Amino acid sequence: MHPAFSILFFTTLAGAAQGLLVALALAQIGSVSIDSGFLLQAIALGLVLLVAGLASSFLHLGHKMRAWRAVLMWRTSWMSREVIVLPAYIGLTALWWLSLYAGAESGLAHALPWAIVIGALLLWYCTAMIYACLRFIQEWAHWSTVANFILIGMASGSVLACALAASGGQAVLLNALAPWATAATLLAALVRWFSLHRNSSLRPASTLQSATGIQAKHLVQKSMGMSAGAFNTREFFHGASQLVLRNVRWAFVLGLFVLPIGLALCALSSASTWPWAWATLLQAPALIAERWVFFAQAKHPQNLYYQVVG
């Protein structure tokens, strides 16, 4: 598949924001001591990332003024459900920020962190199911798609939370979140490695014979079915070589999982704070690379027919 960069930025920015907010919400639920000013700034950053992700999702739309119509198919479309849940989650986050800013001690203020966690899980699930529900794309139609969206979001967001706590002098919060961030990154690495291994071993359910309707025993395609490129050859194949795909895959595995886990272990063993900043800087481009591989590794069945290109 050929991913639009607006989708890459949307899914990674929103996922990291959700992970950051979940980490902060769990810390508040666990009664971890957090400076109120720091917490307001961290929630505001999560809100900014969510809004930036939402804004980036508009970039690939042909008619941006008609974007509101995406909600109309909520009964059957996971994308419509995501379009509803995301703004609601942004509003919920803004409400959490306002309740903390006002110093409210009501039952609603105590319930909001739980709502933030549940809302994040719901939003991750809606986003992941947009791809996992496509049964004809074997790489996506699997439980690991949902697990990867959730775990990678939690890992990147919790590492970001640790970096913010370290830079903000929040030692108590950092000590509480550091094991969580390390465990989330390790679990995300294991599940993503499993999905990479599974996807590399998949074989098309269709054949060249079933794709073309020609039932000859030996069938060899000599052209892509047309004299020039078209929508199908542009949108359903990334256009990169297998060497590029393999190098990007190794780059994101190192930048998103291996090096951040090493830095996290270094921080845990030495009580140092600078490794969290480096881990966040490494994960930022690696998240884009991981999401690009997620799309690029998915093989659309139509590429059997356009195999000279795909």
C-alpha positions as CSV (number, residue, x, y, z in Angstrom):
1,M,0.0,0.0,0.0
2,H,1.0,3.6,-0.6
3,P,0.5,5.6,2.7
4,A,-0.3,9.3,2.7
5,F,2.1,11.1,5.0
6,S,-0.9,13.0,6.6
7,I,-2.2,9.6,7.8
8,L,1.3,8.7,9.2
9,F,1.5,11.9,11.1
10,F,-2.1,11.7,12.4
11,T,-1.8,8.1,13.7
12,T,1.6,8.7,15.3
13,L,0.8,12.1,16.9
14,A,-2.6,11.0,18.2
15,G,-1.2,7.7,19.4
16,A,1.6,9.3,21.3
17,A,-0.8,11.9,22.8
18,Q,-3.1,9.2,24.0
19,G,-0.2,7.3,25.6
20,L,1.0,10.5,27.3
21,L,-2.5,11.2,28.7
22,V,-3.0,7.6,29.8
23,A,0.3,7.6,31.7
24,L,-0.6,10.9,33.4
25,A,-4.1,9.6,34.2
26,L,-2.8,6.4,35.7
27,A,-0.4,8.3,37.8
28,Q,-3.2,10.5,39.1
29,I,-5.4,7.5,39.7
30,G,-2.5,5.9,41.7
31,S,-2.2,9.1,43.8
32,V,1.3,9.8,42.6
33,S,2.5,13.2,43.7
34,I,2.6,15.5,40.7
35,D,3.1,19.3,40.7
36,S,-0.2,20.8,39.5
37,G,1.6,23.3,37.2
38,F,3.5,20.5,35.5
39,L,0.4,18.3,35.1
40,L,-1.4,21.2,33.4
41,Q,1.5,21.7,31.0
42,A,1.8,18.0,30.2
43,I,-2.0,17.6,29.6
44,A,-1.9,20.8,27.4
45,L,0.9,19.2,25.3
46,G,-1.2,16.0,24.9
47,L,-4.1,18.2,23.8
48,V,-1.9,20.1,21.3
49,L,-0.6,16.7,19.8
50,L,-4.2,15.5,19.5
51,V,-5.3,18.7,17.7
52,A,-2.2,18.6,15.4
53,G,-3.0,15.0,14.5
54,L,-6.6,15.9,13.7
55,A,-5.4,18.8,11.6
56,S,-3.0,16.6,9.7
57,S,-5.7,14.1,8.9
58,F,-7.4,16.8,6.8
59,L,-4.5,17.2,4.4
60,H,-5.2,14.2,2.2
61,L,-8.9,15.0,1.7
62,G,-9.9,16.2,-1.7
63,H,-12.8,18.3,-0.5
64,K,-12.0,19.4,3.1
65,M,-15.3,21.2,3.6
66,R,-17.1,18.0,3.2
67,A,-15.2,16.2,6.0
68,W,-18.2,16.4,8.3
69,R,-19.9,13.8,6.1
70,A,-17.5,11.2,7.4
71,V,-19.7,10.8,10.6
72,L,-22.8,9.7,8.6
73,M,-21.8,6.0,8.3
74,W,-21.1,5.4,12.0
75,R,-23.3,2.3,12.0
76,T,-21.0,0.4,9.6
77,S,-17.7,2.3,9.2
78,W,-14.9,2.3,11.7
79,M,-13.6,5.5,10.2
80,S,-16.8,7.2,10.9
81,R,-16.6,6.0,14.5
82,E,-13.1,7.3,14.8
83,V,-14.2,10.7,13.4
84,I,-16.8,10.8,16.2
85,V,-14.6,9.5,19.1
86,L,-11.5,11.7,18.3
87,P,-13.2,15.1,18.8
88,A,-15.0,13.7,21.8
89,Y,-11.7,12.6,23.3
90,I,-10.2,16.1,22.6
91,G,-13.2,17.6,24.4
92,L,-12.7,15.2,27.3
93,T,-9.0,16.1,27.6
94,A,-9.9,19.8,27.6
95,L,-12.5,19.2,30.3
96,W,-9.8,17.3,32.4
97,W,-7.4,20.3,32.0
98,L,-10.1,22.8,33.0
99,S,-11.1,20.8,36.1
100,L,-7.5,20.7,37.2
101,Y,-7.0,24.4,36.5
102,A,-10.1,25.3,38.5
103,G,-9.0,23.0,41.3
104,A,-12.3,21.1,41.3
105,E,-12.6,18.3,43.9
106,S,-16.0,17.0,42.7
107,G,-16.9,13.4,41.7
108,L,-16.5,14.4,38.1
109,A,-12.9,15.5,38.6
110,H,-12.1,12.1,40.1
111,A,-13.8,10.3,37.3
112,L,-12.1,12.1,34.5
113,P,-8.7,10.2,34.7
114,W,-10.6,7.0,34.3
115,A,-12.6,8.4,31.4
116,I,-9.3,9.5,29.8
117,V,-7.9,5.9,30.0
118,I,-11.1,4.3,28.6
119,G,-11.5,6.9,25.9
120,A,-7.9,6.4,24.7
121,L,-8.5,2.6,24.5
122,L,-11.7,3.2,22.5
123,L,-10.0,5.6,20.1
124,W,-7.0,3.3,19.6
125,Y,-9.5,0.5,18.9
126,C,-11.5,2.5,16.3
127,T,-8.3,3.6,14.5
128,A,-6.9,0.1,14.4
129,M,-10.1,-1.5,13.2
130,I,-10.2,0.8,10.1
131,Y,-7.4,-1.5,8.9
132,A,-8.0,-4.7,10.8
133,C,-11.5,-5.0,9.4
134,L,-10.2,-5.3,5.8
135,R,-10.2,-9.1,5.5
136,F,-8.7,-9.1,2.0
137,I,-5.4,-7.6,3.3
138,Q,-3.9,-10.4,5.3
139,E,-1.2,-8.3,7.0
140,W,-3.9,-6.1,8.7
141,A,-6.7,-8.6,9.3
142,H,-5.2,-9.9,12.5
143,W,-5.4,-9.2,16.3
144,S,-1.9,-7.9,16.2
145,T,-3.0,-4.8,14.3
146,V,-5.1,-3.6,17.3
147,A,-2.5,-4.7,19.8
148,N,0.3,-2.7,17.9
149,F,-1.7,0.5,17.7
150,I,-2.4,0.3,21.5
151,L,1.0,-0.8,22.7
152,I,3.1,1.5,20.4
153,G,0.9,4.4,21.5
154,M,1.3,3.5,25.1
155,A,5.1,3.0,24.7
156,S,5.8,6.3,22.9
157,G,3.5,8.3,25.1
158,S,4.9,6.9,28.4
159,V,8.5,7.5,27.2
160,L,7.5,11.1,26.4
161,A,5.9,11.4,29.9
162,C,9.1,10.2,31.5
163,A,11.1,12.7,29.4
164,L,8.8,15.5,30.5
165,A,9.0,14.4,34.2
166,A,12.8,14.2,34.0
167,S,13.1,17.7,32.5
168,G,10.5,19.1,34.9
169,G,12.2,17.8,38.0
170,Q,9.3,15.5,38.9
171,A,11.3,12.7,40.5
172,V,8.4,11.0,42.1
173,L,6.4,10.8,38.9
174,L,9.5,9.7,37.0
175,N,10.1,6.8,39.4
176,A,6.5,5.7,39.1
177,L,6.3,5.9,35.3
178,A,9.8,4.6,34.4
179,P,9.0,0.9,34.9
180,W,5.7,1.3,33.1
181,A,7.4,3.0,30.1
182,T,10.1,0.3,29.9
183,A,7.6,-2.6,30.2
184,A,5.2,-1.0,27.6
185,T,8.1,-0.5,25.1
186,L,9.3,-4.1,25.6
187,L,5.8,-5.5,25.2
188,A,5.2,-3.4,22.1
189,A,8.6,-4.6,20.7
190,L,7.6,-8.2,21.2
191,V,4.2,-7.9,19.6
192,R,5.5,-5.8,16.6
193,W,8.3,-8.3,16.0
194,F,5.7,-11.1,16.0
195,S,3.6,-9.2,13.4
196,L,6.7,-8.5,11.2
197,H,7.6,-12.2,11.3
198,R,4.0,-13.2,10.5
199,N,3.6,-10.8,7.7
200,S,6.9,-11.8,6.0
201,S,5.7,-15.4,5.9
202,L,2.3,-14.7,4.4
203,R,1.4,-15.9,0.9
204,P,-1.4,-14.4,-1.3
205,A,-4.7,-16.1,-0.9
206,S,-5.4,-15.4,-4.5
207,T,-3.3,-16.5,-7.5
208,L,-2.5,-14.9,-10.9
209,Q,-5.1,-17.3,-12.3
210,S,-7.9,-16.2,-10.0
211,A,-6.9,-12.6,-10.3
212,T,-7.1,-12.6,-14.1
213,G,-9.7,-15.3,-14.6
214,I,-7.4,-17.2,-16.9
215,Q,-7.2,-20.8,-15.7
216,A,-4.0,-21.9,-17.6
217,K,-1.7,-24.1,-15.6
218,H,1.4,-22.0,-16.5
219,L,0.6,-18.3,-16.7
220,V,3.2,-15.5,-17.0
221,Q,2.4,-11.8,-17.0
222,K,4.4,-9.6,-19.4
223,S,2.9,-6.2,-18.7
224,M,0.9,-4.4,-15.9
225,G,-2.3,-4.5,-17.9
226,M,-2.1,-0.9,-19.2
227,S,0.4,1.3,-21.1
228,A,1.0,3.7,-18.3
229,G,0.5,4.2,-14.6
230,A,-3.0,4.8,-13.1
231,F,-4.7,5.2,-9.7
232,N,-4.3,1.5,-9.0
233,T,-0.6,1.5,-9.5
234,R,-0.1,4.7,-7.5
235,E,-2.3,4.1,-4.5
236,F,-1.9,0.4,-3.9
237,F,1.8,0.1,-4.1
238,H,4.5,2.2,-2.3
239,G,7.0,2.1,-5.2
240,A,10.0,1.4,-3.0
241,S,12.4,-1.5,-3.5
242,Q,12.6,-4.5,-1.1
243,L,16.0,-3.2,0.0
244,V,14.5,0.2,1.1
245,L,11.6,-1.6,2.9
246,R,14.1,-3.9,4.7
247,N,16.3,-0.9,5.8
248,V,13.4,1.2,7.0
249,R,12.1,-1.9,8.9
250,W,15.5,-2.3,10.7
251,A,15.7,1.5,11.3
252,F,12.4,1.7,13.1
253,V,13.1,-1.5,15.2
254,L,16.3,0.1,16.4
255,G,14.9,3.6,16.9
256,L,11.5,2.7,18.4
257,F,12.4,-0.3,20.5
258,V,16.0,-1.5,20.9
259,L,17.8,1.8,21.6
260,P,14.9,3.3,23.8
261,I,14.8,0.1,25.9
262,G,18.6,0.2,26.4
263,L,18.4,3.9,27.4
264,A,15.5,3.1,29.7
265,L,17.4,0.4,31.4
266,C,20.4,2.7,31.7
267,A,18.2,5.3,33.3
268,L,16.7,2.8,35.7
269,S,20.0,1.5,36.8
270,S,21.8,4.8,37.2
271,A,19.0,7.1,38.3
272,S,20.0,9.3,35.3
273,T,17.4,11.5,33.6
274,W,19.0,12.4,30.2
275,P,18.4,8.9,28.6
276,W,14.7,9.6,28.5
277,A,15.2,12.7,26.4
278,W,17.3,10.7,24.0
279,A,14.8,7.9,23.9
280,T,12.0,10.4,22.9
281,L,14.2,12.0,20.2
282,L,14.9,8.5,18.7
283,Q,11.3,7.4,18.8
284,A,9.9,10.5,17.0
285,P,11.2,9.6,13.5
286,A,11.1,5.9,14.2
287,L,7.3,6.2,14.8
288,I,6.8,7.6,11.3
289,A,9.1,4.8,9.9
290,E,7.1,2.1,11.7
291,R,3.8,3.4,10.4
292,W,5.1,3.7,6.9
293,V,6.2,0.0,7.1
294,F,2.8,-0.9,8.4
295,F,1.2,0.4,5.2
296,A,4.0,-0.6,2.8
297,Q,4.2,-4.2,4.0
298,A,0.4,-4.6,3.3
299,K,-0.1,-6.3,-0.1
300,H,-3.3,-5.4,-1.9
301,P,-4.7,-8.4,-3.9
302,Q,-4.9,-6.2,-7.0
303,N,-1.1,-6.1,-7.2
304,L,-1.3,-9.7,-8.5
305,Y,-2.6,-8.2,-11.7
306,Y,-0.4,-5.2,-11.7
307,Q,2.6,-7.3,-10.7
308,V,5.1,-5.6,-13.1
309,V,4.6,-2.5,-10.9
310,G,3.5,-4.0,-7.6
